[in-house]
Amino acid sequence: MRLVTNSEQENASRYAMKGFAIGAAQWAGVGLFASGLLYAFMPWYRRTQTVNKFYIVMCFGLGGGAYKSDRYMVNYERRGRAQQLDEETKKRYELIYGDAFEAKKNSENQQA
């Protein structure tokens, strides 16, 4: 899907940032859990400085955010392509069958 207008670019950017925030929160939680496990069972991790532990959790969060942002952007593009395809199909359908077919279909629905 080609983003042509500035508003389309802004919408795509907002959607990707939403994915980044969700992914960062999810994977930061995974990082905290892993850090807690390491702290509980690994003596060498207990001796590690707090700054380094924070860095490990931050890496989980940033990596997860980048991954989820990419997934959201791909889904946004797929949705856009599907919408364009639906619009083109509808135009072709109207060219082939015209409005008479739609009018007949609507009158049948109203009678039922």
Phi and psi in radians as a Rosetta constraint file:
Dihedral C 1 N 2 CA 2 C 2 CIRCULARHARMONIC -1.647 0.35
Dihedral N 2 CA 2 C 2 N 3 CIRCULARHARMONIC 2.186 0.35
Dihedral C 2 N 3 CA 3 C 3 CIRCULARHARMONIC -1.517 0.35
Dihedral N 3 CA 3 C 3 N 4 CIRCULARHARMONIC 1.985 0.35
Dihedral C 3 N 4 CA 4 C 4 CIRCULARHARMONIC -1.713 0.35
Dihedral N 4 CA 4 C 4 N 5 CIRCULARHARMONIC -0.870 0.35
Dihedral C 4 N 5 CA 5 C 5 CIRCULARHARMONIC -1.591 0.35
Dihedral N 5 CA 5 C 5 N 6 CIRCULARHARMONIC 2.832 0.35
Dihedral C 5 N 6 CA 6 C 6 CIRCULARHARMONIC -1.141 0.35
Dihedral N 6 CA 6 C 6 N 7 CIRCULARHARMONIC -0.629 0.35
Dihedral C 6 N 7 CA 7 C 7 CIRCULARHARMONIC -1.159 0.35
Dihedral N 7 CA 7 C 7 N 8 CIRCULARHARMONIC -0.654 0.35
Dihedral C 7 N 8 CA 8 C 8 CIRCULARHARMONIC -1.122 0.35
Dihedral N 8 CA 8 C 8 N 9 CIRCULARHARMONIC -0.694 0.35
Dihedral C 8 N 9 CA 9 C 9 CIRCULARHARMONIC -1.136 0.35
Dihedral N 9 CA 9 C 9 N 10 CIRCULARHARMONIC -0.705 0.35
Dihedral C 9 N 10 CA 10 C 10 CIRCULARHARMONIC -1.137 0.35
Dihedral N 10 CA 10 C 10 N 11 CIRCULARHARMONIC -0.738 0.35
Dihedral C 10 N 11 CA 11 C 11 CIRCULARHARMONIC -1.101 0.35
Dihedral N 11 CA 11 C 11 N 12 CIRCULARHARMONIC -0.750 0.35
Dihedral C 11 N 12 CA 12 C 12 CIRCULARHARMONIC -1.127 0.35
Dihedral N 12 CA 12 C 12 N 13 CIRCULARHARMONIC -0.709 0.35
Dihedral C 12 N 13 CA 13 C 13 CIRCULARHARMONIC -1.123 0.35
Dihedral N 13 CA 13 C 13 N 14 CIRCULARHARMONIC -0.774 0.35
Dihedral C 13 N 14 CA 14 C 14 CIRCULARHARMONIC -1.091 0.35
Dihedral N 14 CA 14 C 14 N 15 CIRCULARHARMONIC -0.719 0.35
Dihedral C 14 N 15 CA 15 C 15 CIRCULARHARMONIC -1.144 0.35
Dihedral N 15 CA 15 C 15 N 16 CIRCULARHARMONIC -0.698 0.35
Dihedral C 15 N 16 CA 16 C 16 CIRCULARHARMONIC -1.171 0.35
Dihedral N 16 CA 16 C 16 N 17 CIRCULARHARMONIC -0.672 0.35
Dihedral C 16 N 17 CA 17 C 17 CIRCULARHARMONIC -1.185 0.35
Dihedral N 17 CA 17 C 17 N 18 CIRCULARHARMONIC -0.596 0.35
Dihedral C 17 N 18 CA 18 C 18 CIRCULARHARMONIC -1.070 0.35
Dihedral N 18 CA 18 C 18 N 19 CIRCULARHARMONIC -0.766 0.35
Dihedral C 18 N 19 CA 19 C 19 CIRCULARHARMONIC -1.104 0.35
Dihedral N 19 CA 19 C 19 N 20 CIRCULARHARMONIC -0.680 0.35
Dihedral C 19 N 20 CA 20 C 20 CIRCULARHARMONIC -1.095 0.35
Dihedral N 20 CA 20 C 20 N 21 CIRCULARHARMONIC -0.777 0.35
Dihedral C 20 N 21 CA 21 C 21 CIRCULARHARMONIC -1.105 0.35
Dihedral N 21 CA 21 C 21 N 22 CIRCULARHARMONIC -0.752 0.35
Dihedral C 21 N 22 CA 22 C 22 CIRCULARHARMONIC -1.150 0.35
Dihedral N 22 CA 22 C 22 N 23 CIRCULARHARMONIC -0.809 0.35
Dihedral C 22 N 23 CA 23 C 23 CIRCULARHARMONIC -1.125 0.35
Dihedral N 23 CA 23 C 23 N 24 CIRCULARHARMONIC -0.699 0.35
Dihedral C 23 N 24 CA 24 C 24 CIRCULARHARMONIC -1.120 0.35
Dihedral N 24 CA 24 C 24 N 25 CIRCULARHARMONIC -0.734 0.35
Dihedral C 24 N 25 CA 25 C 25 CIRCULARHARMONIC -1.136 0.35
Dihedral N 25 CA 25 C 25 N 26 CIRCULARHARMONIC -0.762 0.35
Dihedral C 25 N 26 CA 26 C 26 CIRCULARHARMONIC -1.096 0.35
Dihedral N 26 CA 26 C 26 N 27 CIRCULARHARMONIC -0.879 0.35
Dihedral C 26 N 27 CA 27 C 27 CIRCULARHARMONIC -1.338 0.35
Dihedral N 27 CA 27 C 27 N 28 CIRCULARHARMONIC -0.432 0.35
Dihedral C 27 N 28 CA 28 C 28 CIRCULARHARMONIC -1.161 0.35
Dihedral N 28 CA 28 C 28 N 29 CIRCULARHARMONIC -0.627 0.35
Dihedral C 28 N 29 CA 29 C 29 CIRCULARHARMONIC -1.105 0.35
Dihedral N 29 CA 29 C 29 N 30 CIRCULARHARMONIC -0.718 0.35
Dihedral C 29 N 30 CA 30 C 30 CIRCULARHARMONIC -1.108 0.35
Dihedral N 30 CA 30 C 30 N 31 CIRCULARHARMONIC -0.727 0.35
Dihedral C 30 N 31 CA 31 C 31 CIRCULARHARMONIC -1.111 0.35
Dihedral N 31 CA 31 C 31 N 32 CIRCULARHARMONIC -0.711 0.35
Dihedral C 31 N 32 CA 32 C 32 CIRCULARHARMONIC -1.119 0.35
Dihedral N 32 CA 32 C 32 N 33 CIRCULARHARMONIC -0.724 0.35
Dihedral C 32 N 33 CA 33 C 33 CIRCULARHARMONIC -1.099 0.35
Dihedral N 33 CA 33 C 33 N 34 CIRCULARHARMONIC -0.795 0.35
Dihedral C 33 N 34 CA 34 C 34 CIRCULARHARMONIC -1.111 0.35
Dihedral N 34 CA 34 C 34 N 35 CIRCULARHARMONIC -0.679 0.35
Dihedral C 34 N 35 CA 35 C 35 CIRCULARHARMONIC -1.129 0.35
Dihedral N 35 CA 35 C 35 N 36 CIRCULARHARMONIC -0.694 0.35
Dihedral C 35 N 36 CA 36 C 36 CIRCULARHARMONIC -1.115 0.35
Dihedral N 36 CA 36 C 36 N 37 CIRCULARHARMONIC -0.725 0.35
Dihedral C 36 N 37 CA 37 C 37 CIRCULARHARMONIC -1.115 0.35
Dihedral N 37 CA 37 C 37 N 38 CIRCULARHARMONIC -0.777 0.35
Dihedral C 37 N 38 CA 38 C 38 CIRCULARHARMONIC -1.089 0.35
Dihedral N 38 CA 38 C 38 N 39 CIRCULARHARMONIC -0.705 0.35
Dihedral C 38 N 39 CA 39 C 39 CIRCULARHARMONIC -1.126 0.35
Dihedral N 39 CA 39 C 39 N 40 CIRCULARHARMONIC -0.646 0.35
Dihedral C 39 N 40 CA 40 C 40 CIRCULARHARMONIC -1.297 0.35
Dihedral N 40 CA 40 C 40 N 41 CIRCULARHARMONIC -0.598 0.35
Dihedral C 40 N 41 CA 41 C 41 CIRCULARHARMONIC -2.017 0.35
Dihedral N 41 CA 41 C 41 N 42 CIRCULARHARMONIC -0.177 0.35
Dihedral C 41 N 42 CA 42 C 42 CIRCULARHARMONIC -2.070 0.35
Dihedral N 42 CA 42 C 42 N 43 CIRCULARHARMONIC 1.965 0.35
Dihedral C 42 N 43 CA 43 C 43 CIRCULARHARMONIC -1.106 0.35
Dihedral N 43 CA 43 C 43 N 44 CIRCULARHARMONIC -0.581 0.35
Dihedral C 43 N 44 CA 44 C 44 CIRCULARHARMONIC -1.163 0.35
Dihedral N 44 CA 44 C 44 N 45 CIRCULARHARMONIC -0.491 0.35
Dihedral C 44 N 45 CA 45 C 45 CIRCULARHARMONIC -1.299 0.35
Dihedral N 45 CA 45 C 45 N 46 CIRCULARHARMONIC -0.562 0.35
Dihedral C 45 N 46 CA 46 C 46 CIRCULARHARMONIC -1.104 0.35
Dihedral N 46 CA 46 C 46 N 47 CIRCULARHARMONIC -0.596 0.35
Dihedral C 46 N 47 CA 47 C 47 CIRCULARHARMONIC -1.383 0.35
Dihedral N 47 CA 47 C 47 N 48 CIRCULARHARMONIC -0.218 0.35
Dihedral C 47 N 48 CA 48 C 48 CIRCULARHARMONIC -1.179 0.35
Dihedral N 48 CA 48 C 48 N 49 CIRCULARHARMONIC 2.498 0.35
Dihedral C 48 N 49 CA 49 C 49 CIRCULARHARMONIC -1.148 0.35
Dihedral N 49 CA 49 C 49 N 50 CIRCULARHARMONIC 2.641 0.35
Dihedral C 49 N 50 CA 50 C 50 CIRCULARHARMONIC -1.072 0.35
Dihedral N 50 CA 50 C 50 N 51 CIRCULARHARMONIC -0.613 0.35
Dihedral C 50 N 51 CA 51 C 51 CIRCULARHARMONIC -1.067 0.35
Dihedral N 51 CA 51 C 51 N 52 CIRCULARHARMONIC -0.726 0.35
Dihedral C 51 N 52 CA 52 C 52 CIRCULARHARMONIC -1.206 0.35
Dihedral N 52 CA 52 C 52 N 53 CIRCULARHARMONIC -0.609 0.35
Dihedral C 52 N 53 CA 53 C 53 CIRCULARHARMONIC -1.142 0.35
Dihedral N 53 CA 53 C 53 N 54 CIRCULARHARMONIC -0.719 0.35
Dihedral C 53 N 54 CA 54 C 54 CIRCULARHARMONIC -1.091 0.35
Dihedral N 54 CA 54 C 54 N 55 CIRCULARHARMONIC -0.697 0.35
Dihedral C 54 N 55 CA 55 C 55 CIRCULARHARMONIC -1.079 0.35
Dihedral N 55 CA 55 C 55 N 56 CIRCULARHARMONIC -0.696 0.35
Dihedral C 55 N 56 CA 56 C 56 CIRCULARHARMONIC -1.105 0.35
Dihedral N 56 CA 56 C 56 N 57 CIRCULARHARMONIC -0.793 0.35
Dihedral C 56 N 57 CA 57 C 57 CIRCULARHARMONIC -1.151 0.35
Dihedral N 57 CA 57 C 57 N 58 CIRCULARHARMONIC -0.680 0.35
Dihedral C 57 N 58 CA 58 C 58 CIRCULARHARMONIC -1.117 0.35
Dihedral N 58 CA 58 C 58 N 59 CIRCULARHARMONIC -0.659 0.35
Dihedral C 58 N 59 CA 59 C 59 CIRCULARHARMONIC -1.103 0.35
Dihedral N 59 CA 59 C 59 N 60 CIRCULARHARMONIC -0.708 0.35
Dihedral C 59 N 60 CA 60 C 60 CIRCULARHARMONIC -1.037 0.35
Dihedral N 60 CA 60 C 60 N 61 CIRCULARHARMONIC -0.834 0.35
Dihedral C 60 N 61 CA 61 C 61 CIRCULARHARMONIC -1.100 0.35
Dihedral N 61 CA 61 C 61 N 62 CIRCULARHARMONIC -0.800 0.35
Dihedral C 61 N 62 CA 62 C 62 CIRCULARHARMONIC -1.178 0.35
Dihedral N 62 CA 62 C 62 N 63 CIRCULARHARMONIC -0.710 0.35
Dihedral C 62 N 63 CA 63 C 63 CIRCULARHARMONIC -1.118 0.35
Dihedral N 63 CA 63 C 63 N 64 CIRCULARHARMONIC -0.770 0.35
Dihedral C 63 N 64 CA 64 C 64 CIRCULARHARMONIC -1.140 0.35
Dihedral N 64 CA 64 C 64 N 65 CIRCULARHARMONIC -0.661 0.35
Dihedral C 64 N 65 CA 65 C 65 CIRCULARHARMONIC -1.136 0.35
Dihedral N 65 CA 65 C 65 N 66 CIRCULARHARMONIC -0.742 0.35
Dihedral C 65 N 66 CA 66 C 66 CIRCULARHARMONIC -1.122 0.35
Dihedral N 66 CA 66 C 66 N 67 CIRCULARHARMONIC -0.731 0.35
Dihedral C 66 N 67 CA 67 C 67 CIRCULARHARMONIC -1.113 0.35
Dihedral N 67 CA 67 C 67 N 68 CIRCULARHARMONIC -0.851 0.35
Dihedral C 67 N 68 CA 68 C 68 CIRCULARHARMONIC -1.183 0.35
Dihedral N 68 CA 68 C 68 N 69 CIRCULARHARMONIC -0.611 0.35
Dihedral C 68 N 69 CA 69 C 69 CIRCULARHARMONIC -1.080 0.35
Dihedral N 69 CA 69 C 69 N 70 CIRCULARHARMONIC -0.750 0.35
Dihedral C 69 N 70 CA 70 C 70 CIRCULARHARMONIC -1.116 0.35
Dihedral N 70 CA 70 C 70 N 71 CIRCULARHARMONIC -0.738 0.35
Dihedral C 70 N 71 CA 71 C 71 CIRCULARHARMONIC -1.083 0.35
Dihedral N 71 CA 71 C 71 N 72 CIRCULARHARMONIC -0.762 0.35
Dihedral C 71 N 72 CA 72 C 72 CIRCULARHARMONIC -1.105 0.35
Dihedral N 72 CA 72 C 72 N 73 CIRCULARHARMONIC -0.701 0.35
Dihedral C 72 N 73 CA 73 C 73 CIRCULARHARMONIC -1.153 0.35
Dihedral N 73 CA 73 C 73 N 74 CIRCULARHARMONIC -0.704 0.35
Dihedral C 73 N 74 CA 74 C 74 CIRCULARHARMONIC -1.113 0.35
Dihedral N 74 CA 74 C 74 N 75 CIRCULARHARMONIC -0.746 0.35
Dihedral C 74 N 75 CA 75 C 75 CIRCULARHARMONIC -1.143 0.35
Dihedral N 75 CA 75 C 75 N 76 CIRCULARHARMONIC -0.643 0.35
Dihedral C 75 N 76 CA 76 C 76 CIRCULARHARMONIC -1.086 0.35
Dihedral N 76 CA 76 C 76 N 77 CIRCULARHARMONIC -0.773 0.35
Dihedral C 76 N 77 CA 77 C 77 CIRCULARHARMONIC -1.136 0.35
Dihedral N 77 CA 77 C 77 N 78 CIRCULARHARMONIC -0.712 0.35
Dihedral C 77 N 78 CA 78 C 78 CIRCULARHARMONIC -1.109 0.35
Dihedral N 78 CA 78 C 78 N 79 CIRCULARHARMONIC -0.735 0.35
Dihedral C 78 N 79 CA 79 C 79 CIRCULARHARMONIC -1.086 0.35
Dihedral N 79 CA 79 C 79 N 80 CIRCULARHARMONIC -0.716 0.35
Dihedral C 79 N 80 CA 80 C 80 CIRCULARHARMONIC -1.112 0.35
Dihedral N 80 CA 80 C 80 N 81 CIRCULARHARMONIC -0.738 0.35
Dihedral C 80 N 81 CA 81 C 81 CIRCULARHARMONIC -1.138 0.35
Dihedral N 81 CA 81 C 81 N 82 CIRCULARHARMONIC -0.713 0.35
Dihedral C 81 N 82 CA 82 C 82 CIRCULARHARMONIC -1.120 0.35
Dihedral N 82 CA 82 C 82 N 83 CIRCULARHARMONIC -0.680 0.35
Dihedral C 82 N 83 CA 83 C 83 CIRCULARHARMONIC -1.142 0.35
Dihedral N 83 CA 83 C 83 N 84 CIRCULARHARMONIC -0.749 0.35
Dihedral C 83 N 84 CA 84 C 84 CIRCULARHARMONIC -1.086 0.35
Dihedral N 84 CA 84 C 84 N 85 CIRCULARHARMONIC -0.732 0.35
Dihedral C 84 N 85 CA 85 C 85 CIRCULARHARMONIC -1.110 0.35
Dihedral N 85 CA 85 C 85 N 86 CIRCULARHARMONIC -0.722 0.35
Dihedral C 85 N 86 CA 86 C 86 CIRCULARHARMONIC -1.094 0.35
Dihedral N 86 CA 86 C 86 N 87 CIRCULARHARMONIC -0.718 0.35
Dihedral C 86 N 87 CA 87 C 87 CIRCULARHARMONIC -1.124 0.35
Dihedral N 87 CA 87 C 87 N 88 CIRCULARHARMONIC -0.754 0.35
Dihedral C 87 N 88 CA 88 C 88 CIRCULARHARMONIC -1.139 0.35
Dihedral N 88 CA 88 C 88 N 89 CIRCULARHARMONIC -0.704 0.35
Dihedral C 88 N 89 CA 89 C 89 CIRCULARHARMONIC -1.104 0.35
Dihedral N 89 CA 89 C 89 N 90 CIRCULARHARMONIC -0.714 0.35
Dihedral C 89 N 90 CA 90 C 90 CIRCULARHARMONIC -1.129 0.35
Dihedral N 90 CA 90 C 90 N 91 CIRCULARHARMONIC -0.697 0.35
Dihedral C 90 N 91 CA 91 C 91 CIRCULARHARMONIC -1.101 0.35
Dihedral N 91 CA 91 C 91 N 92 CIRCULARHARMONIC -0.776 0.35
Dihedral C 91 N 92 CA 92 C 92 CIRCULARHARMONIC -1.124 0.35
Dihedral N 92 CA 92 C 92 N 93 CIRCULARHARMONIC -0.695 0.35
Dihedral C 92 N 93 CA 93 C 93 CIRCULARHARMONIC -1.076 0.35
Dihedral N 93 CA 93 C 93 N 94 CIRCULARHARMONIC -0.754 0.35
Dihedral C 93 N 94 CA 94 C 94 CIRCULARHARMONIC -1.187 0.35
Dihedral N 94 CA 94 C 94 N 95 CIRCULARHARMONIC -0.589 0.35
Dihedral C 94 N 95 CA 95 C 95 CIRCULARHARMONIC -1.162 0.35
Dihedral N 95 CA 95 C 95 N 96 CIRCULARHARMONIC -0.705 0.35
Dihedral C 95 N 96 CA 96 C 96 CIRCULARHARMONIC -1.315 0.35
Dihedral N 96 CA 96 C 96 N 97 CIRCULARHARMONIC -0.887 0.35
Dihedral C 96 N 97 CA 97 C 97 CIRCULARHARMONIC -1.692 0.35
Dihedral N 97 CA 97 C 97 N 98 CIRCULARHARMONIC -0.459 0.35
Dihedral C 97 N 98 CA 98 C 98 CIRCULARHARMONIC 1.281 0.35
Dihedral N 98 CA 98 C 98 N 99 CIRCULARHARMONIC -3.039 0.35
Dihedral C 98 N 99 CA 99 C 99 CIRCULARHARMONIC -1.399 0.35
Dihedral N 99 CA 99 C 99 N 100 CIRCULARHARMONIC -0.362 0.35
Dihedral C 99 N 100 CA 100 C 100 CIRCULARHARMONIC -1.087 0.35
Dihedral N 100 CA 100 C 100 N 101 CIRCULARHARMONIC -0.699 0.35
Dihedral C 100 N 101 CA 101 C 101 CIRCULARHARMONIC -1.128 0.35
Dihedral N 101 CA 101 C 101 N 102 CIRCULARHARMONIC -0.724 0.35
Dihedral C 101 N 102 CA 102 C 102 CIRCULARHARMONIC -1.136 0.35
Dihedral N 102 CA 102 C 102 N 103 CIRCULARHARMONIC -0.723 0.35
Dihedral C 102 N 103 CA 103 C 103 CIRCULARHARMONIC -1.102 0.35
Dihedral N 103 CA 103 C 103 N 104 CIRCULARHARMONIC -0.731 0.35
Dihedral C 103 N 104 CA 104 C 104 CIRCULARHARMONIC -1.134 0.35
Dihedral N 104 CA 104 C 104 N 105 CIRCULARHARMONIC -0.708 0.35
Dihedral C 104 N 105 CA 105 C 105 CIRCULARHARMONIC -1.139 0.35
Dihedral N 105 CA 105 C 105 N 106 CIRCULARHARMONIC -0.709 0.35
Dihedral C 105 N 106 CA 106 C 106 CIRCULARHARMONIC -1.182 0.35
Dihedral N 106 CA 106 C 106 N 107 CIRCULARHARMONIC -0.673 0.35
Dihedral C 106 N 107 CA 107 C 107 CIRCULARHARMONIC -1.176 0.35
Dihedral N 107 CA 107 C 107 N 108 CIRCULARHARMONIC -0.619 0.35
Dihedral C 107 N 108 CA 108 C 108 CIRCULARHARMONIC -1.150 0.35
Dihedral N 108 CA 108 C 108 N 109 CIRCULARHARMONIC -0.698 0.35
Dihedral C 108 N 109 CA 109 C 109 CIRCULARHARMONIC -1.158 0.35
Dihedral N 109 CA 109 C 109 N 110 CIRCULARHARMONIC -0.631 0.35
Dihedral C 109 N 110 CA 110 C 110 CIRCULARHARMONIC -1.257 0.35
Dihedral N 110 CA 110 C 110 N 111 CIRCULARHARMONIC -0.583 0.35
Dihedral C 110 N 111 CA 111 C 111 CIRCULARHARMONIC -1.289 0.35
Dihedral N 111 CA 111 C 111 N 112 CIRCULARHARMONIC -0.502 0.35
